[in-house]
Amino acid sequence: MRIHARPSRVEQEQRVNHHLRILAANMPVLIQVKDAHKRFGDQVLLDGAELSLVDDVKVGFIGRNGAGKSTLLRVLLGEEEVEKGDVTHHPSLRIGYLRQHDPFLPGESALDFLIRDSNQPDWRCGEVAGQFELKGSYLEGPVKELSGGWQTRVKLAALLLQDPNLLMLDEPTNFLDLRTQILLEHFLRGFNKAALIVSHDRAFLAATCSQTLELSRGKLTMFPGKIGSFLEYREERREHDRRVNATVIAKQKQLKRFIEKNRANASTASQARSKAKQLERLQTTEIAVDEPTVFIQAPKVSPRSGTVVRCDDLSIGYPDHLVAEGIQFELEHGERAAIVGDNGQGKTTLLRTLVHSLNPIGGTMKWGYGVDVGTYAQHVYTSLDERLTVLEHLEYVSDSKTTRQDVLAMAGALLFRDEHIQKKVKVLSGGERARLCMAGLLLGTANVLVLDEPGNHLDVETVEALAEALKQYQGTVIFTSHDRHFMGQVATSVVEVRDGRVRNYFGDYASYLQSVESEIDSGERERNLSAGKKQPSEAPKTGSSTDYRQARRDQRKTEKEIKNLEKKIAKLDEEKRDLKEQMMSENDPVQALKLHEMIEELITQLDECEGRWLELNEEF
């Protein structure tokens, strides 16, 4: 067995910084930030922050809510200035920023807008629009009549037509349906310039960004790897510091006991003084944690069995618009049902009908006996009592057995701390009201939670904590979300809303994702074929039939090796997790060292497998 010495935290950081210096040296720096300082009232947003954004690198930008991510974007765009420090733009910099406002003229079609915005010919605008499935009435009809997701596709096409060399996207997946998210991913993977993307969606960042930037306590940390590797690296760094601190503290106690025992004795006084000097040199390491670890607890309810809700020939919609009809489905107690489908298909309409904020147009919908439904949706969190403070609202809606400490802990987890708990509801922003509604719901007694986009106003850590809480919840969850990582973590069943129908999808969320990916890939192949482009996976058609058969055999061999590697990587990952859990609970230092060495060996094997997997996928 090969034994690898675990690098120290300093060595790890030196390797990271060395890697970044190599990257920066080989690529032009588009934006350079040096020693940047900025405050907002008493809050420090930037404190000596340093950043280099280089050409051809896509960076995922993360940080707790309120850390200052959007402020930094405005500084980089030149819309705000730093109080101290320098922000330098390369002369060739062309920033493409995803606009949040409505740039469309009354009656203007998507094609007319793209031509006006880009000054490109109609054929070029139509070609780029096709990458986002904009065609027919979606391209030539009034753009203002499109849903928000389709309007975002039009804005993305406009971005591409501007030929930027740095894209800046601030939470681009918020309110985008799955299909549009995947199209955006494909667009970004094919975009061979730089990008800075703020998002709480781990799956989206992992699919699009090769580096990770974190803003924490006013400092910017750039990591030359994807978000999953960064979060693991960050936790390993903190765990290393915790172990070192524990060792230092134990040594400090040992030295103190020796000093107290021996300093009064003339024969050992000199040794005591020597130990005192050692004690002075021993220092613990400050563990840089941006905020206290988020912990969220779902309502404590008793598990139930049987049917929780049944729909029979249900029709949903509005007096002037039928959204879906002939709905036949039921859910069982304890399910966590993800409601999926493109924007505009009726997911929110279905949820509003289930919670009785919309009346059915036809058919019946019935909840089971003893059901207590708690709702998180825009029509709820925009109608909170504005006279109450945050604390008063939470105490009013919480379970009578809930203690003041429990209320404060939940408020803190949803970012209401210190003086913020005394804020009146009337002065809260939309995002703050949403988080307040979520906190109140989790403090209640509902045994069914109906959640419409629960993660939209939460950061990465809080979304992860909410997912863990819902997985432990003994009740039923019916929810929508545009966060694929969250959906994959929480959902145990899938209900699809599509083309005026609602049905139980017979498969898990991963298989649903795969089916949508396949549809999009098929559409892209058709567009490429019509444009005369060769498919990446297409076998060569020139030469003899023997050449073709050999190419097909090689392709099948590559596919098989990729699948085997994926299985091996999953197995090694599982073994590594198990060994880490054993090491964390191991009290014997010798055994802990052996486990550590086994983990290092697995990490080496994983690196080799992942390297080969990447190599094969690039070839494939």
C-alpha positions as CSV (number, residue, x, y, z in Angstrom):
1,M,0.0,0.0,0.0
2,R,1.3,3.4,-0.9
3,I,1.2,5.9,2.0
4,H,0.7,9.6,1.2
5,A,1.5,12.2,3.7
6,R,-1.5,14.5,4.1
7,P,-0.6,18.1,3.1
8,S,-0.9,20.7,5.7
9,R,-3.4,23.5,5.4
10,V,-0.6,25.9,4.4
11,E,0.6,23.4,1.8
12,Q,-2.9,23.0,0.4
13,E,-3.3,26.8,0.1
14,Q,0.1,27.1,-1.5
15,R,-0.9,24.6,-4.1
16,V,-4.2,26.4,-4.8
17,N,-2.5,29.8,-5.1
18,H,0.3,28.3,-7.3
19,H,-2.3,26.8,-9.6
20,L,-4.1,30.2,-9.9
21,R,-0.9,32.0,-10.6
22,I,-0.1,29.6,-13.5
23,L,-3.6,30.2,-14.9
24,A,-3.3,34.0,-14.6
25,A,0.1,34.0,-16.2
26,N,-1.2,32.2,-19.2
27,M,-4.4,34.1,-19.8
28,P,-5.2,37.8,-20.1
29,V,-6.7,39.4,-17.0
30,L,-10.1,40.9,-17.9
31,I,-10.8,42.5,-14.5
32,Q,-8.3,43.0,-11.7
33,V,-9.5,44.0,-8.1
34,K,-6.8,45.0,-5.6
35,D,-7.2,45.8,-1.9
36,A,-10.9,46.7,-2.3
37,H,-12.8,48.0,0.7
38,K,-16.6,48.8,0.8
39,R,-19.1,49.1,3.6
40,F,-22.9,49.3,3.7
41,G,-23.7,51.0,7.0
42,D,-22.0,49.0,9.7
43,Q,-21.7,45.9,7.5
44,V,-18.3,45.2,5.9
45,L,-18.8,43.9,2.4
46,L,-15.3,44.1,1.1
47,D,-12.2,44.1,3.3
48,G,-9.0,44.2,1.3
49,A,-10.6,41.9,-1.3
50,E,-8.4,40.7,-4.2
51,L,-9.7,39.2,-7.5
52,S,-8.4,38.4,-11.0
53,L,-10.9,37.3,-13.7
54,V,-9.1,35.8,-16.6
55,D,-10.2,35.0,-20.2
56,D,-11.8,31.7,-21.0
57,V,-12.5,30.7,-17.3
58,K,-16.1,30.3,-16.0
59,V,-16.3,31.0,-12.2
60,G,-19.1,30.1,-9.9
61,F,-19.6,32.8,-7.3
62,I,-21.0,31.8,-3.9
63,G,-21.5,33.3,-0.4
64,R,-24.1,33.7,2.3
65,N,-27.1,36.0,1.7
66,G,-26.1,39.5,2.5
67,A,-22.4,38.9,2.1
68,G,-22.2,41.4,-0.8
69,K,-22.2,39.3,-4.0
70,S,-24.6,41.6,-5.9
71,T,-22.7,44.6,-4.6
72,L,-19.4,43.2,-6.0
73,L,-21.1,42.6,-9.4
74,R,-22.2,46.2,-9.5
75,V,-18.6,47.3,-8.6
76,L,-17.2,45.1,-11.5
77,L,-19.8,46.6,-13.9
78,G,-18.8,50.1,-12.9
79,E,-22.2,50.9,-11.4
80,E,-20.7,51.4,-7.9
81,E,-17.3,52.4,-6.6
82,V,-15.1,51.0,-3.9
83,E,-14.2,53.2,-1.0
84,K,-10.6,52.2,-1.3
85,G,-8.6,50.0,-3.7
86,D,-8.5,49.6,-7.5
87,V,-10.7,47.9,-10.0
88,T,-9.0,47.7,-13.5
89,H,-10.7,46.7,-16.7
90,H,-8.7,45.3,-19.7
91,P,-9.1,47.6,-22.8
92,S,-10.7,44.7,-24.8
93,L,-13.2,43.8,-22.0
94,R,-16.8,43.4,-23.3
95,I,-19.2,42.6,-20.5
96,G,-22.5,40.8,-21.2
97,Y,-24.9,41.3,-18.3
98,L,-28.2,39.4,-18.0
99,R,-30.7,42.2,-17.7
100,Q,-33.4,41.9,-15.0
101,H,-35.5,44.7,-16.4
102,D,-37.8,44.5,-19.4
103,P,-36.0,45.8,-22.5
104,F,-38.8,45.1,-25.0
105,L,-41.0,47.6,-26.9
106,P,-44.8,47.3,-27.0
107,G,-45.9,44.9,-29.7
108,E,-42.3,43.9,-30.6
109,S,-41.5,40.3,-31.5
110,A,-38.5,38.5,-30.2
111,L,-36.9,38.6,-33.6
112,D,-37.5,42.3,-34.0
113,F,-36.0,42.9,-30.5
114,L,-32.9,40.8,-31.3
115,I,-32.3,42.7,-34.6
116,R,-32.8,46.1,-32.9
117,D,-30.6,45.2,-29.9
118,S,-27.7,43.6,-31.8
119,N,-27.8,45.3,-35.3
120,Q,-27.3,41.8,-36.7
121,P,-29.2,40.5,-39.8
122,D,-32.4,38.5,-39.3
123,W,-30.8,35.2,-40.4
124,R,-28.1,35.5,-37.7
125,C,-30.6,36.4,-35.0
126,G,-32.8,33.5,-36.0
127,E,-29.8,31.1,-35.9
128,V,-28.8,32.2,-32.4
129,A,-32.4,32.2,-31.2
130,G,-32.7,28.6,-32.4
131,Q,-30.1,27.6,-29.7
132,F,-32.7,28.5,-27.1
133,E,-35.6,26.8,-29.1
134,L,-37.0,30.2,-30.0
135,K,-39.0,29.6,-33.3
136,G,-42.4,30.0,-34.8
137,S,-44.8,32.1,-32.7
138,Y,-42.2,32.3,-29.8
139,L,-39.8,34.1,-32.2
140,E,-42.3,36.1,-34.3
141,G,-45.1,36.8,-31.9
142,P,-45.3,39.6,-29.3
143,V,-42.4,39.0,-26.9
144,K,-44.3,40.7,-24.0
145,E,-46.9,37.9,-24.2
146,L,-44.2,35.2,-23.5
147,S,-43.7,33.8,-20.0
148,G,-40.8,35.0,-17.9
149,G,-38.8,31.9,-18.7
150,W,-39.2,32.4,-22.5
151,Q,-38.4,36.1,-22.2
152,T,-35.2,35.1,-20.4
153,R,-34.3,32.9,-23.4
154,V,-34.7,36.0,-25.6
155,K,-32.4,38.0,-23.3
156,L,-29.8,35.2,-23.4
157,A,-29.9,35.1,-27.2
158,A,-29.4,38.9,-27.2
159,L,-26.4,38.4,-24.9
160,L,-24.8,36.0,-27.3
161,L,-25.3,38.3,-30.3
162,Q,-23.4,41.1,-28.4
163,D,-20.3,38.9,-28.6
164,P,-19.1,39.5,-25.0
165,N,-15.9,38.1,-23.6
166,L,-17.1,38.1,-20.0
167,L,-20.6,37.1,-19.0
168,M,-22.0,38.2,-15.6
169,L,-25.1,36.3,-14.5
170,D,-26.8,37.0,-11.1
171,E,-29.0,34.0,-10.0
172,P,-29.8,33.2,-13.7
173,T,-31.8,30.0,-12.7
174,N,-34.3,31.7,-10.5
175,F,-37.7,31.1,-11.9
176,L,-36.3,29.3,-15.0
177,D,-37.9,25.9,-15.7
178,L,-35.8,22.8,-16.1
179,R,-35.7,22.9,-19.9
180,T,-34.5,26.5,-20.0
181,Q,-31.9,25.8,-17.3
182,I,-30.5,22.9,-19.4
183,L,-30.5,25.0,-22.5
184,L,-28.6,27.7,-20.6
185,E,-26.1,25.1,-19.4
186,H,-25.5,24.0,-23.0
187,F,-25.1,27.6,-24.1
188,L,-22.5,28.2,-21.3
189,R,-20.6,25.0,-22.1
190,G,-20.3,26.1,-25.7
191,F,-19.4,29.7,-24.8
192,N,-15.6,29.8,-25.1
193,K,-15.1,33.0,-23.2
194,A,-15.2,34.0,-19.4
195,A,-18.2,34.0,-17.1
196,L,-18.9,35.0,-13.5
197,I,-22.1,33.3,-12.3
198,V,-23.8,34.0,-8.9
199,S,-26.1,31.1,-8.0
200,H,-27.3,29.0,-5.1
201,D,-28.0,26.1,-7.5
202,R,-25.1,23.7,-6.9
203,A,-26.1,21.4,-9.8
204,F,-26.1,24.4,-12.2
205,L,-22.7,25.7,-11.0
206,A,-21.2,22.2,-11.1
207,A,-22.3,21.8,-14.8
208,T,-21.1,25.2,-16.0
209,C,-18.1,26.5,-13.9
210,S,-14.6,25.1,-13.6
211,Q,-13.6,27.4,-10.7
212,T,-15.3,28.7,-7.6
213,L,-15.2,32.1,-6.0
214,E,-16.4,32.6,-2.4
215,L,-17.1,36.0,-0.6
216,S,-16.8,35.6,3.1
217,R,-16.2,38.2,5.8
218,G,-15.2,40.7,3.1
219,K,-12.5,38.4,1.6
220,L,-12.6,36.8,-1.8
221,T,-11.2,33.2,-2.1
222,M,-10.7,31.7,-5.6
223,F,-10.5,27.9,-5.9
224,P,-9.3,26.2,-9.1
225,G,-12.0,23.6,-9.0
226,K,-15.8,23.0,-9.1
227,I,-18.1,23.8,-6.3
228,G,-18.3,20.3,-4.9
229,S,-14.5,20.1,-4.7
230,F,-14.3,23.5,-3.1
231,L,-16.9,22.7,-0.4
232,E,-15.1,19.5,0.4
233,Y,-11.7,21.3,0.4
234,R,-13.1,24.0,2.7
235,E,-14.6,21.5,5.1
236,E,-11.3,19.5,5.2
237,R,-9.4,22.6,5.8
238,R,-11.7,23.5,8.7
239,E,-11.6,20.0,10.1
240,H,-7.8,20.0,9.9
241,D,-7.8,23.3,11.9
242,R,-10.2,21.8,14.5
243,R,-7.9,18.7,15.0
244,V,-4.8,20.9,15.3
245,N,-6.6,23.1,17.8
246,A,-7.7,20.1,19.8
247,T,-4.1,18.9,19.9
248,V,-2.8,22.3,20.9
249,I,-5.4,22.7,23.6
250,A,-4.5,19.3,25.1
251,K,-0.9,20.2,25.0
252,Q,-1.6,23.6,26.7
253,K,-3.5,21.8,29.5
254,Q,-0.6,19.4,29.9
255,L,2.0,22.2,30.1
256,K,-0.2,24.2,32.6
257,R,-0.5,21.2,34.9
258,F,3.3,20.7,34.8
259,I,4.0,24.4,35.5
260,E,1.5,24.6,38.4
261,K,3.0,21.4,39.9
262,N,6.7,22.3,39.5
263,R,7.2,26.1,39.6
264,A,7.4,26.2,43.4
265,N,9.9,23.4,43.6
266,A,13.5,24.7,43.4
267,S,14.8,21.6,41.6
268,T,12.2,21.8,38.8
269,A,11.6,25.6,38.6
270,S,13.9,26.0,35.6
271,Q,11.9,23.2,33.8
272,A,8.7,25.0,34.7
273,R,10.0,28.3,33.2
274,S,11.0,26.4,30.0
275,K,7.5,24.9,29.8
276,A,6.0,28.3,30.3
277,K,7.9,29.6,27.2
278,Q,6.6,26.6,25.2
279,L,3.1,27.5,26.4
280,E,3.4,31.0,25.2
281,R,4.4,29.8,21.7
282,L,1.4,27.5,21.4
283,Q,-1.5,29.2,19.6
284,T,-4.7,27.9,18.3
285,T,-5.8,28.6,14.7
286,E,-8.9,30.8,14.1
287,I,-11.3,28.8,12.1
288,A,-12.8,31.1,9.5
289,V,-16.5,30.3,9.4
290,D,-18.6,32.9,7.6
291,E,-21.7,32.3,9.7
292,P,-22.8,29.8,12.4
293,T,-23.6,26.5,10.8
294,V,-27.2,26.5,9.6
295,F,-29.5,24.0,11.3
296,I,-33.2,23.8,10.3
297,Q,-35.7,21.5,11.9
298,A,-39.0,20.6,10.2
299,P,-42.3,20.4,12.2
300,K,-42.4,17.3,14.6
301,V,-45.4,15.3,13.5
302,S,-46.5,11.6,13.8
303,P,-46.1,9.5,10.7
304,R,-49.4,8.5,9.0
305,S,-50.4,6.0,6.4
306,G,-52.9,5.9,3.5
307,T,-53.9,8.4,0.9
308,V,-53.1,12.0,1.7
309,V,-54.8,13.6,-1.3
310,R,-56.9,12.3,-4.3
311,C,-57.8,14.1,-7.5
312,D,-60.6,12.7,-9.6
313,D,-61.3,14.1,-13.1
314,L,-60.1,17.4,-11.8
315,S,-59.9,20.5,-14.0
316,I,-57.8,23.5,-12.9
317,G,-57.4,27.1,-14.2
318,Y,-59.1,30.4,-14.2
319,P,-62.6,31.6,-15.3
320,D,-61.2,32.6,-18.7
321,H,-58.5,30.0,-19.1
322,L,-58.4,26.2,-18.6
323,V,-54.9,25.1,-17.6
324,A,-55.3,21.3,-17.2
325,E,-58.2,18.8,-17.1
326,G,-58.9,15.1,-16.6
327,I,-56.5,15.0,-13.7
328,Q,-56.4,11.6,-12.0
329,F,-53.7,11.1,-9.4
330,E,-53.2,10.5,-5.7
331,L,-50.4,10.7,-3.2
332,E,-49.7,8.7,-0.1
333,H,-48.8,10.0,3.4
334,G,-45.0,10.4,3.8
335,E,-44.3,11.1,0.1
336,R,-42.2,14.0,-1.0
337,A,-43.7,14.8,-4.4
338,A,-41.9,17.0,-6.8
339,I,-44.2,18.9,-9.2
340,V,-42.3,19.3,-12.5
341,G,-42.9,20.8,-15.9
342,D,-42.0,23.8,-18.0
343,N,-43.0,27.3,-16.9
344,G,-46.5,28.2,-17.9
345,Q,-47.7,24.6,-17.9
346,G,-49.6,25.0,-14.6
347,K,-47.4,23.8,-11.7
348,T,-48.3,26.8,-9.5
349,T,-52.0,26.6,-10.6
350,L,-52.1,23.0,-9.4
351,L,-50.5,23.9,-6.0
352,R,-52.9,26.8,-5.5
353,T,-55.9,24.5,-6.2
354,L,-54.6,22.0,-3.7
355,V,-54.4,24.6,-1.0
356,H,-57.8,26.0,-1.9
357,S,-56.6,29.5,-2.9
358,L,-58.1,28.6,-6.4
359,N,-61.4,26.8,-6.9
360,P,-61.5,23.8,-9.2
361,I,-63.2,24.3,-12.5
362,G,-64.4,20.8,-12.5
363,G,-64.0,17.4,-10.8
364,T,-63.0,16.8,-7.2
365,M,-60.0,17.2,-5.0
366,K,-60.1,15.8,-1.5
367,W,-57.6,15.7,1.4
368,G,-57.4,12.7,3.7
369,Y,-58.7,12.7,7.3
370,G,-56.6,14.6,9.9
371,V,-54.6,16.6,7.3
372,D,-53.1,19.9,8.5
373,V,-51.7,21.8,5.4
374,G,-49.0,24.4,5.7
375,T,-48.3,26.6,2.6
376,Y,-45.3,28.4,1.4
377,A,-46.1,30.5,-1.7
378,Q,-46.1,34.0,-3.0
379,H,-49.8,34.6,-2.3
380,V,-49.1,33.7,1.4
381,Y,-45.9,35.6,2.1
382,T,-47.1,38.8,0.4
383,S,-50.1,38.9,2.8
384,L,-48.4,38.8,6.2
385,D,-49.7,41.1,9.0
386,E,-47.5,44.2,8.5
387,R,-48.1,45.5,12.0
388,L,-46.2,42.7,13.7
389,T,-42.4,42.4,14.2
390,V,-40.5,39.4,13.0
391,L,-40.4,37.9,16.5
392,E,-44.1,38.6,17.1
393,H,-45.1,36.9,13.9
394,L,-43.0,33.8,14.6
395,E,-44.4,33.6,18.2
396,Y,-47.9,33.9,16.9
397,V,-47.7,31.2,14.2
398,S,-45.5,28.7,16.1
399,D,-46.6,25.6,18.0
400,S,-47.6,26.4,21.6
401,K,-44.9,24.1,22.9
402,T,-42.2,26.0,21.1
403,T,-39.8,27.8,23.4
404,R,-38.5,31.3,22.8
405,Q,-35.0,29.8,22.2
406,D,-36.4,27.6,19.5
407,V,-38.1,30.6,17.8
408,L,-34.8,32.6,18.0
409,A,-32.8,29.6,16.6
410,M,-35.2,29.2,13.6
411,A,-35.2,33.0,13.0
412,G,-31.4,32.9,13.0
413,A,-31.2,30.0,10.6
414,L,-33.4,32.1,8.2
415,L,-31.0,35.1,8.6
416,F,-33.1,37.1,11.2
417,R,-30.5,37.8,13.9
418,D,-29.9,40.4,16.6
419,E,-31.8,43.6,15.9
420,H,-33.4,42.1,12.7
421,I,-35.9,40.1,14.8
422,Q,-37.5,43.4,15.9
423,K,-38.1,44.7,12.4
424,K,-41.7,45.3,11.4
425,V,-43.1,43.1,8.6
426,K,-44.0,46.3,6.7
427,V,-40.3,47.2,6.1
428,L,-39.2,43.8,5.0
429,S,-38.2,43.2,1.4
430,G,-39.9,40.5,-0.7
431,G,-37.1,38.0,0.0
432,E,-37.2,38.7,3.7
433,R,-40.9,38.1,3.8
434,A,-40.4,34.8,2.0
435,R,-37.9,33.7,4.6
436,L,-40.1,34.8,7.4
437,C,-43.0,32.8,6.0
438,M,-40.7,29.7,5.7
439,A,-39.5,30.2,9.3
440,G,-43.1,30.4,10.6
441,L,-44.1,27.3,8.6
442,L,-41.3,25.2,10.0
443,L,-42.2,26.3,13.6
444,G,-45.8,25.1,13.1
445,T,-47.6,21.7,13.4
446,A,-48.5,21.1,9.7
447,N,-48.3,17.4,8.7
448,V,-48.4,18.4,5.0
449,L,-46.1,21.1,3.5
450,V,-47.0,22.6,0.2
451,L,-44.0,24.6,-1.0
452,D,-43.7,26.7,-4.2
453,E,-40.0,27.5,-4.9
454,P,-38.8,27.2,-1.3
455,G,-35.1,27.8,-2.1
456,N,-35.4,31.0,-4.2
457,H,-34.4,33.4,-1.4
458,L,-31.9,31.2,0.4
459,D,-28.1,30.7,0.0
460,V,-26.4,27.4,-0.7
461,E,-25.9,26.4,2.9
462,T,-29.5,27.2,3.9
463,V,-30.9,25.3,0.9
464,E,-28.8,22.3,1.9
465,A,-30.1,22.6,5.5
466,L,-33.7,22.8,4.4
467,A,-33.2,19.7,2.2
468,E,-31.9,17.8,5.2
469,A,-34.8,19.0,7.4
470,L,-37.4,17.9,4.8
471,K,-35.7,14.5,4.4
472,Q,-36.1,13.9,8.2
473,Y,-39.7,15.2,8.2
474,Q,-42.3,12.6,9.0
475,G,-45.1,14.3,7.1
476,T,-45.9,14.8,3.4
477,V,-44.2,17.4,1.2
478,I,-45.6,18.6,-2.2
479,F,-43.2,21.1,-3.8
480,T,-41.9,22.8,-6.9
481,S,-38.3,24.0,-7.3
482,H,-35.9,25.1,-10.1
483,D,-33.0,23.8,-8.0
484,R,-32.1,20.4,-9.4
485,H,-29.7,19.5,-6.5
486,F,-32.5,20.3,-4.0
487,M,-35.1,18.3,-6.1
488,G,-32.8,15.3,-6.3
489,Q,-32.1,15.4,-2.6
490,V,-35.7,15.7,-1.4
491,A,-38.1,14.1,-4.0
492,T,-39.3,10.6,-3.5
493,S,-41.9,10.8,-6.3
494,V,-42.5,13.0,-9.4
495,V,-45.8,14.5,-10.7
496,E,-45.5,16.0,-14.2
497,V,-47.7,18.9,-15.5
498,R,-47.5,19.0,-19.3
499,D,-49.7,19.8,-22.3
500,G,-52.9,20.3,-20.2
501,R,-52.4,17.0,-18.3
502,V,-51.2,16.0,-14.8
503,R,-49.8,12.5,-14.2
504,N,-47.6,10.6,-11.8
505,Y,-44.3,10.1,-13.5
506,F,-43.2,6.5,-13.2
507,G,-39.5,7.0,-12.4
508,D,-37.4,9.0,-10.0
509,Y,-36.2,12.6,-10.4
510,A,-32.9,11.5,-12.0
511,S,-34.8,9.6,-14.7
512,Y,-37.0,12.6,-15.3
513,L,-33.9,14.8,-15.7
514,Q,-32.5,12.3,-18.2
515,S,-35.6,12.3,-20.3
516,V,-35.7,16.1,-20.6
517,E,-31.9,16.1,-21.5
518,S,-32.6,13.5,-24.2
519,E,-35.4,15.7,-25.7
520,I,-33.1,18.7,-25.7
521,D,-30.2,16.7,-27.2
522,S,-32.6,15.4,-29.9
523,G,-33.7,18.9,-30.8
524,E,-30.1,20.1,-31.0
525,R,-29.2,17.3,-33.3
526,E,-32.1,18.1,-35.6
527,R,-31.0,21.8,-35.7
528,N,-27.4,20.9,-36.4
529,L,-28.3,18.5,-39.1
530,S,-30.6,21.1,-40.8
531,A,-27.7,23.5,-40.6
532,G,-25.3,21.0,-42.1
533,K,-23.2,20.5,-38.9
534,K,-21.7,17.1,-38.1
535,Q,-22.7,15.6,-34.7
536,P,-19.9,15.2,-32.1
537,S,-20.7,11.5,-31.6
538,E,-21.4,10.8,-35.3
539,A,-19.2,7.9,-36.7
540,P,-17.2,8.8,-39.8
541,K,-19.1,8.1,-42.9
542,T,-16.2,8.3,-45.3
543,G,-14.0,5.3,-46.2
544,S,-15.0,1.6,-46.3
545,S,-17.7,-0.1,-44.4
546,T,-15.0,-1.8,-42.4
547,D,-13.8,1.6,-41.2
548,Y,-17.3,2.4,-40.1
549,R,-17.8,-0.8,-38.2
550,Q,-14.5,-0.3,-36.5
551,A,-15.5,3.2,-35.5
552,R,-18.7,1.9,-34.1
553,R,-16.9,-0.9,-32.1
554,D,-14.5,1.7,-30.7
555,Q,-17.4,3.9,-29.7
556,R,-19.2,1.1,-27.9
557,K,-15.9,0.2,-26.2
558,T,-15.5,3.8,-25.0
559,E,-19.1,3.9,-23.8
560,K,-18.6,0.7,-21.8
561,E,-15.4,2.0,-20.2
562,I,-17.1,5.2,-19.2
563,K,-20.0,3.4,-17.6
564,N,-17.6,1.1,-15.7
565,L,-15.5,4.1,-14.5
566,E,-18.7,5.8,-13.3
567,K,-19.6,2.7,-11.2
568,K,-16.1,2.5,-9.8
569,I,-16.0,6.2,-9.0
570,A,-19.4,5.9,-7.1
571,K,-18.1,2.9,-5.2
572,L,-14.8,4.6,-4.2
573,D,-16.8,7.7,-3.2
574,E,-19.0,5.6,-0.9
575,E,-15.9,3.8,0.6
576,K,-14.3,7.2,1.2
577,R,-17.4,8.5,3.0
578,D,-17.6,5.4,5.2
579,L,-13.9,5.7,6.2
580,K,-14.2,9.4,6.9
581,E,-17.2,8.6,9.3
582,Q,-15.1,5.9,11.0
583,M,-12.1,8.3,11.4
584,M,-14.3,11.1,12.8
585,S,-15.5,8.8,15.6
586,E,-12.2,6.9,16.2
587,N,-10.6,7.7,19.5
588,D,-7.4,5.5,19.0
589,P,-4.8,7.8,17.3
590,V,-3.0,4.8,15.7
591,Q,-6.2,3.4,14.2
592,A,-7.2,7.0,13.1
593,L,-3.9,7.2,11.2
594,K,-4.5,3.9,9.5
595,L,-7.9,5.1,8.4
596,H,-6.4,8.4,7.2
597,E,-3.9,6.5,5.1
598,M,-6.6,4.3,3.6
599,I,-8.6,7.5,2.7
600,E,-5.5,9.0,1.0
601,E,-5.1,5.8,-1.1
602,L,-8.8,6.0,-2.2
603,I,-8.3,9.7,-3.1
604,T,-5.4,8.7,-5.3
605,Q,-7.5,6.0,-7.0
606,L,-10.4,8.5,-7.4
607,D,-8.1,11.1,-9.0
608,E,-6.9,8.5,-11.5
609,C,-10.4,7.3,-12.4
610,E,-11.8,10.8,-12.7
611,G,-8.9,11.8,-14.9
612,R,-9.5,8.9,-17.2
613,W,-13.2,9.6,-17.2
614,L,-12.6,13.2,-18.3
615,E,-10.2,12.0,-21.0
616,L,-12.7,9.6,-22.4
617,N,-15.5,12.1,-22.4
618,E,-13.4,14.6,-24.2
619,E,-12.6,12.0,-26.9
620,F,-16.2,10.8,-27.0
